[in-house]
Amino acid sequence: MAPKRLHLGVALDGAGWHPAAWREPNSRPAELFSAGYWTDLVGTAQRGLLDFVSIEDSLRIPGPSHAPTDDAVDQVRARIDANLIAARVAPVTRQIGLIPTVTVTHTEPFHVSKSIATLDYTSLGRAGWQVRVSGSAEEADHFGRREVHDLTAAEIAEAVASGSFPSRVRDLFEEAVDAVEVVRRLWDSWEDDTEIREVATRRFIDRDKLHYIDFQGRFFSVRGPSITPRPPQGQPVVTALAHGPLVYEFAARGADLVFVTPSREAGPGAILEQVAAAAARVDRVGEPLRVYADIVVFLDTDAATGQQRLARLNEAAGAEFASDAGIFAGGADELAELLIQWSEQGIDGFRLRPGVAVDDLAAIADRLVPALQHRGVFRNGYPGGPLRALLGLPTNVPNRYATA
């Protein structure tokens, strides 16, 4: 039997996922907000034949997820818009998928629909979307439209122990479910052949193939239709990062794939069971939810081992690096064996988080990918086609409003 082929992407976050990454010799801190920096990173990922790059973003200053922003100046405390980064690199890349993070809590779904559809056009069918929910008072204060209360330490402890979150947190994810549904309906509000462009009859569109979505929900009332034609993929790839049952359910209700965070010690088995149970609870039908494991990587280079590099970064930061995802520090061959092992346990793909963006992304492309190719579990070229095809998702997505 031929070995199972791996799906492999990377998550890009500024100079890298380690807070001291910007201080490494190759990290180009003066260029973090330049177009050239990002086109170079995505170009490296494309050289490695990776399925996609996802681009991190949020509505708060980068830093620890569940801690208030402090006055530290030894970390990168700024970011630029992920969707605009993707739009910039789209014309200079050819095969690799582009998945920006866009927050729904303070963003209208009409705007999200239009921007991701536009990215799908500029990338010729390579767009995705990582849905993010904003639950902090700090982010809400940027907008002043709604009042959000941070979870107390006691509420967080209770949620971790019981697996049940307060109603205000559940409401945020219910709102996100509706936002994704509105976006998907707006993508379908134009049939594929709505544009007819008949100069002689002065008709640019066939009005009968343009549809109101008439969405009425608890959080949104959206009539539609979109002002952007249906994206080239029909439905760009929708993704979500999830750490527990509530968010697994959210992903199962609206996403094509979910990024999960198994620990090195426990492995993915328990999480795969939880995701499957969440999909059953929400009665997911059709295509199964694809499960991708996130791993933060510090790979061996010619200059130092991954362990040495991580130790140096920790010393520079003055603290040991911690992450929601498993942490790998070592050689490409060892990581290749880990990926194969987890794939055999049921993981559909992997999203690697480079500890230092420039160094570790290059090591992924030039060391890890050849190690996987040598084992016969990774392709030797791009097959062509849209991102959905690259990820093994159906490419002929029916339009829910299409007339017979």
N, C-alpha and C positions, 0 to 999 in steps of 0.2 A: 504493500500500500504506500502510495506517495505521501510524504510528510505534509502535515497541515501548514499552509502558507500563513504567515503572520501579517497582520495589519499594524502599521507603526506610524505614529505621529509624534509631534513635539508641541509642548506648551511654552510659549515665549513670554517672558515677563521682564521687561527692562534689561538690566545687565545680567540677570540670572536670578535663580530662586534663592540663592544664599544672600543674606543682607550685605555681606562684604564683597560680593562679586564685582562691584564697580571698581574696586581697588586693585584688582588683578592686572598684571602688565598688559594683557591683550584686550582689555575690556572696553576701551574707547569711550570713557565717560563723557568726554566733551562732545560726542556725537550721538548720545542716546536719543535725542529728539530730532535727529536728522533723517531725511529720506534714505540716504545712502546706507546708514547703519542697518535699517530694517530690510532694505532690498538685499543687502549682503547676507543677512541672517537667513532670509527665506530662500535666497539662491543656494546657500549651503545645504539647507534642508532638501531642496529640489535635486541638488547633485547627489544626495544620498537616497533618492527615489522614495522619499517618505510620502505617506498618504496625504498628510495635511500638516499645517501649522495652525494651532489656535493661539490667539493673542489675548492676553489677560487685560482686564480693565475693571474699574469700579468707580463709584462716585465719591470715594474717600481717598485721602492721602495714603499711599502704600505704607504698610506696616502690619503688625500682628492683627489678625482678623477680629479677635474678641477683646481688644484692648483699646482704650481711648488714645487718640493721637497725642503724642508727646512732642517735646521740643528737640529731640535728637537731631543732630546734623551730620552724623557719620553714616547715614543711609540715604538711598535715593528716595526723596519724598516728593515726587512729581511724576505724572504720566501724561501721555498724549492719547488721543482717541483711537481705540482699537479698530473700529470700522473704517476710519479714514486711513489708518496705516494699511489695512487690507486693500482699500481702494487704490492706494498709491502703488503697492507692489503688484497688483493684478496685471497691469499691462506689460510688466517686464518679467513675468513668469508664465509658464505654459501648462504644466500638468498638475502641480501640487494644489491641494485644497486649501482654502483660506477660511478660517473660522474665527471671526472676532467675537468677543464677549460684549453683549449689550444688555444693560440692566432694564428690567420691565417695570419695576416698582414706581419709578418716577418718570417713565417714558411712555408716551402714547403708542399703542400698538400700530396705529396707522403709520406713524413715523418709522417704526421698526420695520414694518412690512415694506415700505418704500425703499429704505436704505439697503436692506439685505437683497431685495429684488434687483436694485441697481448694481450691487456688487456682483450678483450672479450674471448680469449682462456684461459688466466690464471685465469679468474673469472668464467669460465664455463657458459658464456652467460649472464653476468650481467653488461656489459660495456655500458656507454653512453659518450657523449662529449658535453661540453658547449663551443660553438664557441664564441671567443672573437675577437673584432676588435681593433687594436691599432691605435689611431689617434694623438698621441703626439710626438713632436719633441724629447723629452727626451728619449722615447723608441727607436725611429729611430736612435738616436745617438749611441745606444749600438751596432748597426750593421754597420752603415756607408755605406749602399748600396743604400739608397734612401733619398730624402729630404722631410721632412714632416714639415708643418708650423702649429703651434698651432692657433686655432681660437682666434681672438681678442674679447675683451669684447663686442664691437659693433656687431660683427658677431654672437656671442652667443645670444645677446638680440634680434637681427633680426630673428634668427632661431626660438627662443622661440615664438616670436610674430606671425610669419608667418607660422611656421611649415615647412619651406623650408631651407635646408642647402646648403652651398656653394658646387660647383661642386667637389672640392677636397674631401669633406666628402662623398658625394654620390659615388664617385669613390671607396672609401675604402670599402663601402658596396657592390658595384657591384663586386669588386674583391673577397670579402668574399663569395658572391653567387657562383661565379665560383669555388672557393676553395672547398666549400662544395660539389658541383656537381662532381668535380674531385675525391674527397675522396669517394663519394658514388659509382662512376663508378669503381674505383679501388677495392672497396670491392666486386663488382660484376664480376671482371675480371677473377676470378676462379669460374667455376660452382661447385655446391656442391659435385659432385662426380668426380672431376678432379683427385684426388689422388687415384690411383689404386694399387700401391705398389705390382706389380707382380714380385716377385723375379725370377721366372723361365724365364720370357721373358725380364728381366732386364728393366722394365718400371715402374718408380715411378709415373708418371703422364700420363694422356691421353691428348696429346698435342692439340687435336681438341677441348678440353673443356677449354682451356686457351686462353683468348681474349685480343687483343689490344683494348684500349679504344679510341685512336686517338682523344683526346680532343684538339680542336683548338679554342681559345678564345682570347679576348683582353689582358688578363693578363697571361695566361698560355697556353703552348703547351706541352701536356703530352701524350706520346704514350702508356705507360704501357706495359704489365700488371703489377700488383702488384707482389712482391716476397713473399707475405704472403697469404696463402689460404683464401678463403672466411670465414669471422668470423662465429662462431656458431649461432649468431642471424641472419645471412645474412646481415642485416643492423642494427648495434648498434644504440641506441637512440640518436638523435641529438637534442640539446636544445640551446636556446639563451635567454639572458636577454635583455628586450626591454623597452624603456621609451617613445616612440613616433611613429608616423606613418611611418617614414622612416625605423625604425628598425622592426616594426611590419611587413612591407612588406618583409624585408629580412627574418624574421622568417617564414613567410607564403610561401616563395619560397623554403626553404631548410630544415626547422626544423620539428621535430615531436611534440615538445611542446615548449611553450614560457613562460618565467617567467616575470610577469608584477608587477607593484608596485602601487596598489591603496592606497590612503590615508584612514585613519580611518574615516575621516569626509565625504568624497565623496563616498566611497564604489567603487565597481568594475563596475558598470553599464556602465558608459561612456567609460571606457577602453575596455570592451567587445564589445561594438559597433564599436570602432575604429579598433580593431583586425579583426572583421568580415568584415569591409569595406576594410581593407588592403588585406585580403585574396581574396576578390572579385576583387579588382583592378589588382592583379597579376594572376588571373584566376587559383587559386589553385584547383586541382582536387584530387580525392581519399579521403584518410582519412582526417577528419577535423583537424585543428591545435588545440592541447590541450592547454588550458590557465591555468597556475598555478600562484597564487598570492603569492608574497613574503611579509613576515611580520617579523620585528625584534622583538624578544620577551625577556622580563625580567619577569620571572615567580616567584610567591611566593614560598619561601622555608621555612623550619622549622625555620631558623635563622632570616628571614626578609621578608617583602612583596616585590613584584616586584617594586612598587613605591619607597620604601625605598632603595632598591638595586640600582636602576637607579639614585636616588638622590646622593647616596654615590659615585657612579662612576663618575657622573658629577662633583662633588666637587673635586675628585682626579684629573680629567682631567683639571679642571679650566675652563670648558665651557660646555654648554648644548649640549647633544648629538643630532645630526641631521642625517637624513638618506634619501635616495631616496625612500625607502619603508616606509609603515606605521609602527608605533611603538606601541607595546602593552606592558604595564606594569601592571600586576595584577595576578589574580588567574586562575587556570586551567579550572575551570567551566565556568568562563566568556569568556575565549578564545575559549573553545569548542562551546559555543553558537554563537560566532562571526563567526567561521569557518562554522558552519552549515548554518547560515544566508547567508553568501557569496556563499556557495555551492548552495543554493536554488536559488540564483540570476544568476547562470550560470557558476561559476568558477569550473573548472574541478579538481583542486587539489591545494595543498598549499606547499610552501617551506618556512620553518621557519628558520630565522637567529638567532642563539643563541647569545644574548648580551654578555654573558660570556660562553665560549664553555663548560667547564666542568660542571658548575652548571646548566645552562639552558638546556643543552642536557639531563642531568639526570632528570630534572623536566619534560621535554617533555615526556621522556620514562616512568617515574614512576608516573606522576600526570596527564598530559594531555591525554595520550593514554588511561588510565583507564577511564577517564571522557568521552571520545568519545565512548569507548566500552560500558559503562553503558547506553549511549544514543542509542546504536545499529547502530552506523554509522562508526565503524572501526572494522576490522577483529580481530579474536582471535588467528590467526596463519598464517604463510606464506602458500600460496596455492601450492608452487612449480613451477618450470618452469623458463624461462629466464626473464630478466628485461622487455622486451616488453610485455610479458604476464601479469606481475605484474601491469603494467601501463594501461592495457586494449588495447594495440596496437596489430595489426595483427602479428602473429608469423610466418606464412608461407609466407615470403616476396619473391615474384618472382624475379628471376635473369634476368635482362634486356638482357643479352647476351646468355641465355640458348638456346641450340638447341632443336628442337622438339624431 
